């Protein structure tokens, strides 16, 4: 994966209403299971600590059975093929988004362990079909220290 770590640490994530709508629709479609997707943008250009998310690409959660309510797994070949297409269009993976069905939008220990420093992570809580505003997270370059990011919606 092309993560192009940047020197400036993000403190804000800017998401358009259209991208937010895509995320909400995907979360509702997958509920009560956990869904995941990729956040596209340009992580090389951070203006005043803000990462702009330009698109959301839903991925298939390859976890099956009861485990879909608490975990997700992405097909690495599918991801690789998609990333090649994005790079051809000068788009980069800025991070990932996934849902937390019927629980808070706070990273689990498994989430923190899997996070890649330099990328943005949005977690969306959904309870009884009600989708909450996503919360943003970032993992520091050392250890398992995470920082919550401010998520703003561009109108």
Secondary structure, 3 states (H helix, E strand, C coil): CCCCCCCCCCCEEEEEHHHHHHHHHHHHHHCCCCCEEEEEECCCCCECCEEEEEEEEEECCCCCHHHHHCCCCCCHHHHHHHHHHHHHCCCEEEEEEEEEECCCCCCCHHHHHHCCCCCEEEEEEEECCEECCCEEEEECCCCCCEEEEEEEEEC
